Amino acid sequence: MIKIIPIIKTVCSLFLLLIISHNVLAHNEVKIAVVDLELVVAKSSEGKRLQARLESFQQSIQAEAEAKNNDARSLRQRMIDGSNSLSQEQISAFQKQYEDLQISIKRYVDDKQREGQKMQNEGLKKIEASLQPVFSKIKSDNNYDLILNNVPGVVIMASDKVDITDTVIQILNTGN
């Protein structure tokens, strides 16, 4: 089944862009640029630092979760090994410990995933804030009337002549 809402949004965006372009073109020459914001984030210094922080955070979570899983496996193995020699009360206590440990692991992973998402969102907001003066400078220096994010469905086709992604990365990284 085709999702209608995204198609309608895309068509409306294109229609609006065509109307604006037609009205402006009738009066003046329009300067339009496109930028790949995902690439800007990936190649910018701040974006690379954010990615490194997120990867380090993910590795620490994986290491800690693996240690907790090893503890759970060890506890389960002790329970299995002692199943013939332990009383029902002791087996029940081991089972309770094992279940509590499993719940603790799940909570830990869930909490850390939320923490990682928050870290990513805050990092992206910081990059977004640093992009505003960059776009203002590029707009005023080059007299652009319109700067679009080069995403499929919004920008159908764009020439390399109007792609300012590398310029945005350079200005963002150098502050010039």
N, C-alpha and C positions, 0 to 999 in steps of 0.2 A: 504494500500500500504506500503510495506516495504521500509524503508529509506536505500538506498544503500550506501551512503557516510560513515555513522558511521560504517556500517558493514565492508566496505573496509578498513577503518582506523584500526579497531580492528584486522582484519585478517592480515593486513600488519605489525602491531605492534607485533602480536604473531609470525609471520613468521620471522621478524627481531630478536626477542628475541630467537627463536629457532636456528637461524643461529649463533648468537653470542654465545649462550650457547654451541652449538655443537663444534664450533671452539675452545672455551676456554676449554671445558671439554676434548677435545682431547689432550690438552697440560698440563693442571693443574686442580686441584680441584677448583671449584668456590664456593664462599660464597655469598649467596643471602639472603637478608632480605626484609620483607615487612612492611609497616607502614600505618595505617589508618589516613591520615592527617585530615579528618573531625573530627575524635575522638580526635586527638591531639589538634585541635583548641578548641573543645567543653570542654575538660577537663583541658586545661592549665589555669594557673592563668590569663594570659593576655586575653585569649579567654573568660573566665568567666567575666572579667571586661568589655570587649567589649560587650558581650551579655547584661550585666546589663545596660551599657550606652545606648545601642540601645533600650532596653525595656523601660527605663525611658524616652527617647526621644519620643518613640512611644506613651506612656501614656500622655505626655504633649501635643503632637499633637492632640490626640483624645479629650482631655479635651478642648483645645482651639477651635477645630473644632465643638465640641458639643455646646460650648458657642455661637459661630457664628451662628450655625444652630438654636439655641433657639432664637437668635435675629431675624433671618429671619422668623421663625414661628410666633413670636410676631408681627412683622411688617405685615405679611400676615393676621393674625387674625384681626389686627386693620383695615386693608383694607376691609376685609369681613364684620366686624361689622359696619363699617361706609358706606358701599356701598349704603344704602338708603339715608343717610343724607349728604354725601360728593358730591361735584361737580365733574364733569368729569375731570377737571384739577387736582383736588386733588387726585382722583383715579389714574390718569395717573402718577402723581408724586410718589405715593406709589408704583405703579407697577415698575417704573423706579428704585426706591430705592431698591425694592425687587430683581430685576434682577441684579443690580449692586452688591448687597450683595451676591447673588448666585455666580456670577463671581469671587468675592473676595474670597469666601470660596474655590472654585475650584482652584484658583491660589495658595492660601495658602497651601492647601493639596499637590498640585503638587510640589511646591517649597520645602516643608518639606520632601516629599518623595525623591526628588533628594538630599537634604541635608543628609538624613539618609543613602542613598546609598553611598554617598561620605564618610560619617563617617565609614560605614562598610568596604568599599574598603581600606581606609587608615589604619584602624585597622588590616585588614588581611595582608596588605603589611608589617606592623610593625611586626606581628607575623612571617610572611614568612622570613623576614630579620633575626629575632632572631633564626630561625630554621637552618640557614646555618651553623653556628659554631657547633650546636648540631649534625648535620649529619656528619660534618667533624670529630668531636671527635669520634662518634660511628663508623664511617668507619675506622678510623685509629686504635682505640682501639680493634676492633674486626676483622680487616682485611677483611671487606666486599668488594666484587667486584662490587656488584650491589644492590641498595636499590630502591624498587619499591613502588609506592603508591598503596595500596590495594583497587582498585576500580573495580567494576564489569565490565566485558568486556575486561579488561586489564589483571588482575590476575584472572585466572579461579579458582584456588584452591591453598591454602597455609596452611601449617602446623603451629600450634601454636609455634613450635620451631623456625620458622623464623620470627614471628611477633614481631617487636621491638617497637610497639606503646607505651606500658607502660614505657619502658626505655626512649623513646623520651620525653614523658610527664614529667617524673621524672627529667631528665636533664634540660629540658626547665624551669621547675618550680623552681628548686634549683640552676641552673646555674653551676652545676658540670658536 
